[in-house]
Structure formats: structure tokens, C-alpha cells
Amino acid sequence: MKLFLSLLMLWSLSYAEDATIEVIKRVDSLPSIAVEDSSISYDNTFKMRFFKSIVADLNVISIFNVDRHYRETHFNDTNVIVNNKDMSYVLRYKMFEDDNGALNVGIKLLKENETVLSKNYKVGRQDIYMFVSHAIAYDINEFMGEPSVAWMKRKVIFSRIIAPKKSEIVIADYTLTYQHTIINGGFNVFPKWASRAQNSFYYTALDAKVPTLKHVDIKTATVTTVISSDGMMICSDVSDDGKTLLLTMAKNGQPDVYSYKVDSKKYVRETKYNGIDVNAQFMSKDRMVFISNRLGYPNVFAKRLGSSEVEQMIYYGKSNSACSAHGEYIVYKARESSNAFSTNTFNLHLISTKTDFIRRLTATGVNEFPRFSKDGDAIIFIKNYMAQSSIGIIRLKHNKNYLFPLKYGRVQSMDW
């Protein structure tokens, strides 16, 4: 089901070399860009959908002041529209349908009426137009010499709770405009991409006698059983080469973190604390962070795989119950309030393992399940606020947040 894009900019700050340090950045210093539509073959409703998508993507790359006015012109006009004559850049595009029903999009990026970038795009179906929009924004960002936003072209996979003990596993673009339900029926949670190629994934099935980890090959539609465990079974992370999984299992009555080798199907118990150790994430090939209550409350710890030595990573907050790592940085969820009679606030914070700085990334609601993009440029997370469940994107280098709400259901967990 197509969802209308909702884009919310919460603030506009930037950061220095250390991503935990914020400095003020003037929005007025950004170059301006306007968008001109030269499309044929499609009705006004679809043309407006594509226009809103490209404007949203240009906002998310965070390098322009984007004009939101919709204007039409001819693709080969020599000059930009009069209203856009003072813009630093103008993006002009033309959508048209070919004889096979494919969506074709040609673009020109204009500066002072001169074409500085041109490119053509083609997808087989009209309903996946948003991936063309994401690709255009990605290419413009590359042309401008900015750090890569390759995560824009990746797919998000999430579990959506639709009723008690009923869920769907959905593959979507990062804005949730495109959604494809790939697993339905039953109670299936904690999806996790099995590789960078995003052609397979893991998930936990809770309908069997014991929680069971499943693997799905998207191309062949093959579902195989990986491993089961009493009490708990979650794949919380997959190594970059796809050969090692970090699992949470409760084989000894208490949840512990295990490393699991995909090829040999053998596992090693990585944590042996007589309490709760869960939600491990790779920091590097042989080092992980995880959540433990060994201080009497949930907090973030780290250890090397195969080692018994454990290191506390977070010294702020008394209920730090979720985390993700990328290089020296850790993003984690912390409870900011303790109110027995109303919903508490849980915010995301960013720390560096090399400094003492802490940077708060969110301000309101329940913000959870943070995940770094593969390049560390962005963080995706779940936000629940005012009975609305959304997926959020945090641009760390620009300190901007964007929210994309679900039309129905509640996001249980996700990966990208």
C-alpha cells in the first residue's frame, strides 16, 4: 500500500569532526534548488506523487534549501522558469511511459541555465517510482561531491504488529512509500538482512513450540529452519561477510549472547552472566556490544568474541536497553523519565569510545531500535509518539531528523 510521505525536520545543526560535538550551521548558507516538471503520459495525481517524492529526497540529502513550489515547463526550454531564475540550481525532469509500460525519467540539473548533470532512469513498473526518486537524489549528491548517501537506495525490512500475536514482515523503501508484505500469517518478528545484497533475511517465528530462527531466500522463495531455542531466539546482527550471526538464546534458563557460524552450523556461548545478556551488535569483525543487566539495570557493554573480559561502555542513563555500533560510535536508547502514571520518554544518544562527549539525538516520545547505516552516515530508528508509529532517519553530519509514519500497525523491529 502506498503511503503519502510525511517529512518532519526537527532541527538544523551540524557537527565537527567528532560526531558527538554539535556546532551551529546556518541554513541560509546552503545553495537553493527548485524542481521543474516536464512530464508527459501520466495524470496529475501521479505527477504530484513523484514531485513530492523528489522534493522530500532532496531535503533528506540535506545539502540544499529546497523550494517546494510545483511548476511545469518544457524539457528542452533554454531558460529556467522566471520564478526560478535566482535559484542556485534547478532540477528539471521528464517522466514518460514507453511502449512496454515502463517508467522512464530523464533529468537535467541546471546552473545558470547551463546543464551540469544529465541522466536517464528506467524501471519496469510505475508503482516503484520512489526508487527512481531516491536514485536521482543520490546521483545529485554524488555530483555535488558530498559524502555518499548510498543508504537511500537500500531497502528497509520490518515487522509490523497488526493484532495480538499477529504480524507482517514488510520490505519497504526508507520513506515507507513503497511497501511489500513478504511474510504474513502468524507471529513473526525481528527480521534481519542476511547479507549486504539484501536478497535474503532471517526472522524469528513464534508460532512453533519453541522460538525458531528462519532464513528466507527472496529470489527462490525458499524458507529454511536455522536453529531453535526455548524461551528466546533472536538474530540481532550479521557479520559483514554474512558468515557469523549474533544470537540471543536462553538455553540455560537466562538469555545469553551466542555467536553462530552459518557454514558449520555451530555456536559458541559468548556471555555467561547469571542474568540477562541480549541484543548483541558487531563493533568490528571480532568485537561486539550488547545489553546486560549486570549492574542491576540495563546498560551497554562490550567484549571480544571468544573472550570473557567485559567492558562497560555507557555511564549515562539508568535504563539503556538498545544499541547499535559503527566503528568508534555507539548509539543507544536511554529512559529520560520515570512516571508510573503516563508514558515515559526514551531518547537516543550518541557516544564516541574515544571521547567523553554524549550527544542526544531525539527529544520526545519513545525512540528505540536504532540502527546505523552501513557507512555510518545515518541512523534509522523507530519512534512511537501520540499513538503514531513511525520510522525515523537521523542525518548525523547535518543533525537533522526525518519521520515517515506508518498508516496502520506498529513497527516491532527493523533492519536496513
C-alpha positions in Angstrom: 0.0 0.0 0.0 1.3 3.4 -1.0 1.8 5.8 1.9 1.9 9.6 1.5 5.2 10.9 2.5 5.4 12.9 5.7 8.6 14.8 6.2 9.4 16.5 9.5 12.5 18.5 10.1 13.1 18.8 13.8 16.2 21.0 13.8 19.2 22.1 11.7 22.6 21.9 13.4 25.8 20.3 12.2 28.8 18.7 13.8 32.6 18.9 13.7 35.0 16.0 13.2 33.7 14.3 16.3 30.1 13.3 15.5 29.2 13.8 19.2 30.0 17.5 19.1 27.4 19.9 17.7 28.1 23.3 16.1 25.5 25.7 14.6 25.1 25.7 10.9 23.2 28.5 9.0 20.6 27.1 6.7 20.8 30.3 4.6 24.4 29.3 3.6 23.1 26.2 1.7 22.6 26.6 -2.1 19.0 26.7 -3.2 17.3 24.3 -5.6 14.0 24.3 -7.4 12.2 21.5 -9.3 10.6 21.8 -12.7 8.3 19.0 -14.1 8.2 18.4 -17.9 6.4 15.0 -17.7 4.1 13.5 -20.3 2.0 10.3 -20.3 0.9 10.5 -16.7 -2.0 12.1 -14.9 -1.7 15.0 -12.4 -2.1 12.7 -9.4 0.9 10.6 -10.3 2.9 13.6 -11.3 2.3 15.2 -7.9 3.4 12.0 -6.1 6.7 11.9 -8.0 7.2 15.7 -7.4 6.7 15.3 -3.6 9.0 12.3 -3.5 11.9 14.1 -5.3 11.4 17.2 -3.1 11.5 15.0 0.0 14.6 13.2 -1.1 16.4 16.5 -1.9 15.5 17.6 1.6 16.9 14.4 3.1 20.3 14.7 1.5 20.5 18.0 3.4 22.8 20.0 1.1 20.1 22.4 -0.4 17.5 24.8 0.6 14.7 23.1 -1.4 11.9 25.2 -3.0 8.6 23.3 -2.5 6.6 25.0 -5.3 5.3 22.8 -8.1 6.0 24.3 -11.6 5.8 22.9 -15.1 7.8 23.7 -18.2 9.1 22.1 -21.4 12.0 19.8 -21.0 14.1 21.5 -23.8 13.4 25.1 -22.8 16.6 27.1 -22.9 15.9 29.0 -19.7 14.5 28.0 -16.4 11.1 29.4 -15.3 11.2 33.0 -14.3 10.3 32.2 -10.7 13.4 30.0 -10.5 15.9 32.4 -12.1 17.5 33.3 -8.8 17.9 29.7 -7.7 21.5 28.2 -7.4 20.3 25.0 -9.1 17.2 23.8 -10.9 16.3 20.1 -11.3 14.2 19.6 -14.4 12.8 16.1 -15.1 10.6 14.4 -17.7 8.6 11.2 -17.0 7.2 9.3 -19.9 5.8 5.8 -20.4 7.3 3.7 -23.2 5.6 1.0 -25.4 6.3 -1.7 -22.8 4.7 0.3 -20.0 8.0 1.1 -18.3 8.5 4.3 -16.4 11.3 6.4 -18.0 12.7 9.6 -16.3 15.2 12.0 -17.8 16.8 14.7 -15.7 18.8 17.9 -16.2 20.5 19.7 -13.3 20.8 23.3 -14.4 23.0 26.0 -13.0 22.7 29.5 -14.6 20.7 27.9 -17.4 23.5 25.5 -18.2 23.2 21.7 -17.9 25.8 20.5 -15.4 24.3 17.0 -15.0 22.0 14.9 -17.1 20.9 11.3 -16.7 18.2 8.8 -17.7 16.4 6.3 -15.5 14.1 3.4 -16.2 12.1 1.0 -14.1 9.6 -1.7 -15.3 6.7 -0.5 -13.1 5.1 2.8 -12.3 4.4 1.8 -8.7 8.2 1.7 -7.8 8.7 5.3 -8.9 10.1 6.2 -5.4 13.3 4.2 -6.1 13.9 6.4 -9.2 13.5 9.5 -7.0 16.0 8.1 -4.4 18.5 7.3 -7.2 18.2 10.9 -8.6 18.9 12.4 -5.2 21.8 10.0 -4.7 23.3 11.0 -8.1 22.9 14.7 -7.4 24.6 14.3 -4.0 27.5 12.5 -5.7 27.8 15.2 -8.3 28.0 17.8 -5.6 30.9 16.0 -4.1 29.2 15.2 -0.8 29.7 12.0 1.3 27.8 9.1 -0.1 24.1 8.6 0.8 24.0 5.0 -0.6 21.7 4.0 2.2 18.9 5.9 0.4 18.8 3.2 -2.2 18.8 0.3 0.3 15.6 -1.4 1.4 14.2 -1.5 4.9 12.8 -4.7 6.3 10.5 -4.5 9.3 8.0 -6.5 11.4 4.6 -4.8 11.8 2.2 -5.8 14.6 -1.3 -5.8 13.2 -3.2 -7.6 16.0 -2.4 -9.5 19.2 0.2 -12.2 18.3 -0.2 -11.4 14.6 2.4 -9.6 12.4 3.6 -9.0 8.9 7.2 -8.8 7.7 7.4 -6.0 5.1 10.1 -4.8 2.7 10.0 -1.1 2.0 12.0 1.9 0.8 13.3 4.1 3.6 10.4 6.5 3.3 7.8 3.7 3.6 6.2 5.0 0.4 6.7 1.5 -1.2 5.7 -1.5 0.9 5.6 -5.2 0.0 4.4 -7.7 2.6 6.7 -10.7 2.2 5.6 -12.8 5.2 2.1 -12.8 6.7 0.0 -15.1 8.8 1.3 -16.0 12.3 3.6 -14.1 14.7 6.9 -13.4 13.0 9.3 -10.8 14.4 12.9 -9.5 14.4 13.7 -9.6 10.7 17.4 -9.1 9.8 19.1 -8.9 6.4 21.3 -11.9 5.8 23.7 -10.1 3.5 24.6 -6.7 2.1 23.0 -7.7 -1.1 19.6 -7.8 0.6 18.5 -10.9 -1.2 17.8 -13.0 1.9 16.9 -12.4 5.5 16.4 -14.1 8.9 13.4 -13.8 11.2 12.0 -15.3 14.4 8.9 -17.5 14.2 6.9 -17.6 17.4 4.1 -19.9 16.3 6.1 -23.1 16.8 6.5 -24.9 20.2 9.8 -23.1 20.7 11.0 -19.8 19.1 12.7 -20.7 15.8 15.1 -18.7 13.6 14.1 -19.0 9.9 16.1 -18.0 6.8 14.3 -16.7 3.6 15.8 -16.6 0.2 13.9 -13.9 -1.6 14.7 -14.9 -5.1 13.7 -18.6 -4.7 11.1 -18.0 -2.0 12.7 -20.8 0.0 12.3 -20.8 3.8 14.6 -22.9 5.9 14.9 -23.5 9.6 18.2 -22.4 11.1 18.1 -23.1 14.9 15.5 -23.2 17.7 15.8 -22.4 21.4 13.5 -22.5 24.5 12.5 -19.1 25.8 14.2 -16.8 23.3 15.7 -16.9 19.8 16.7 -13.7 18.1 19.3 -12.9 15.4 20.4 -9.4 16.5 23.2 -8.9 14.0 25.0 -10.5 11.0 28.7 -10.1 10.2 29.7 -8.1 7.1 30.6 -11.3 5.2 27.3 -13.0 6.3 29.1 -15.9 7.9 28.6 -15.2 11.6 25.4 -14.4 13.4 25.0 -12.9 16.9 22.0 -14.7 18.5 20.2 -14.3 21.8 19.2 -17.7 23.2 18.0 -18.9 26.6 19.4 -22.4 26.6 20.3 -22.2 30.3 17.2 -20.5 31.5 18.6 -17.0 31.2 19.2 -15.2 27.9 22.8 -15.1 26.7 24.6 -14.0 23.5 25.9 -16.7 21.2 27.9 -16.5 18.0 26.7 -18.8 15.3 28.7 -20.0 12.3 26.4 -20.2 9.2 28.6 -22.7 7.3 29.3 -25.2 10.1 26.0 -24.6 12.0 28.0 -24.5 15.3 27.5 -21.9 18.0 29.6 -20.6 20.9 28.2 -19.1 24.1 29.7 -15.6 24.3 28.2 -14.4 27.6 27.9 -16.4 30.8 26.5 -13.9 33.3 23.7 -15.3 35.6 21.3 -12.6 34.4 20.2 -11.0 31.1 22.6 -10.5 28.2 20.8 -9.7 24.9 20.8 -7.6 21.6 24.5 -8.0 20.6 25.8 -5.9 17.7 29.1 -6.1 15.9 31.6 -3.3 16.5 34.2 -5.0 14.3 34.9 -8.4 13.0 35.7 -9.8 16.4 34.2 -7.3 18.9 30.6 -6.8 19.9 28.4 -4.5 22.1 25.4 -5.9 23.9 22.8 -5.1 26.6 23.2 -6.6 30.1 21.6 -6.0 33.5 24.8 -7.0 35.4 24.7 -3.6 37.1 21.2 -4.1 38.3 19.7 -2.2 35.3 20.1 -2.4 31.5 23.3 -1.0 30.2 25.7 -1.3 27.2 28.8 -3.5 27.5 31.4 -4.7 25.0 33.7 -7.7 24.6 35.8 -9.6 22.1 34.3 -12.8 20.7 35.8 -15.7 22.5 37.0 -13.6 25.4 35.5 -13.5 28.9 36.6 -9.9 29.6 33.7 -7.4 29.6 33.9 -3.6 29.4 31.2 -1.1 30.4 30.6 1.4 27.6 27.9 3.8 28.9 28.0 5.8 32.1 24.9 8.0 31.5 21.3 6.7 32.0 19.8 4.0 34.1 17.8 2.1 31.5 19.9 1.8 28.4 18.1 -1.0 26.6 19.0 -1.0 22.9 22.1 -0.1 20.9 23.9 -0.1 17.6 27.6 0.4 16.8 29.6 1.7 13.9 33.4 1.9 14.3 34.1 4.1 17.4 30.5 5.3 17.7 27.6 3.7 19.7 24.0 4.9 19.6 21.8 3.8 22.4 18.3 4.1 23.9 18.0 5.7 27.4 15.0 6.3 29.5 14.7 10.0 30.3 11.7 9.9 32.7 10.2 7.6 35.3 6.5 8.2 35.5 4.2 5.4 36.8 1.1 7.1 35.5 2.0 8.2 32.0 4.2 7.2 29.0 7.8 7.7 29.7 10.3 9.3 27.3 13.1 7.3 25.8 15.6 9.2 23.7 18.6 8.1 21.6 22.1 9.2 22.4 25.4 9.0 20.5 28.8 8.5 22.2 32.3 8.0 20.9 34.5 5.4 22.5 37.4 7.9 22.2 35.9 10.9 24.0 33.6 11.7 26.9 31.0 13.6 24.9 27.4 12.5 24.7 25.0 13.8 22.0 21.3 13.5 22.4 19.7 12.7 19.0 15.9 12.8 19.8 13.7 14.9 22.0 10.2 13.4 22.5 8.3 10.2 22.6 9.6 6.6 22.7 12.6 6.3 20.4 14.1 2.8 20.0 15.7 0.1 17.9 18.5 2.4 16.4 20.5 1.0 13.5 23.5 2.7 11.8 23.6 2.7 8.0 26.4 0.6 6.6 28.6 3.7 6.1 27.7 5.3 9.4 26.2 8.4 7.7 22.7 7.9 9.1 20.8 6.2 11.8 17.4 4.6 11.3 15.1 4.2 14.3 11.5 3.5 15.5 9.5 6.4 17.0 6.2 5.9 18.9 4.5 9.2 19.8 0.9 10.2 20.2 -0.4 6.7 19.2 1.6 7.0 15.9 4.4 4.6 14.9 7.0 6.0 12.5 10.4 5.2 11.1 12.9 8.0 11.6 16.1 8.9 9.8 18.8 10.9 11.6 21.4 12.6 9.4 24.4 12.8 11.8 26.6 15.2 9.8 23.7 17.6 9.4 21.9 16.9 12.7 18.5 16.6 11.0 15.7 14.2 11.8 13.0 13.0 9.4 10.0 10.9 10.3 8.0 8.6 8.0 4.8 7.3 9.7 3.1 4.0 9.2 -0.5 4.2 8.1 -1.5 1.3 10.2 0.0 -1.2 12.7 3.1 -0.7 14.9 6.7 -1.3 14.0 8.1 -4.1 16.2 11.7 -4.2 14.8 13.5 -3.5 11.6 16.8 -3.6 9.7 18.3 -1.9 6.6 
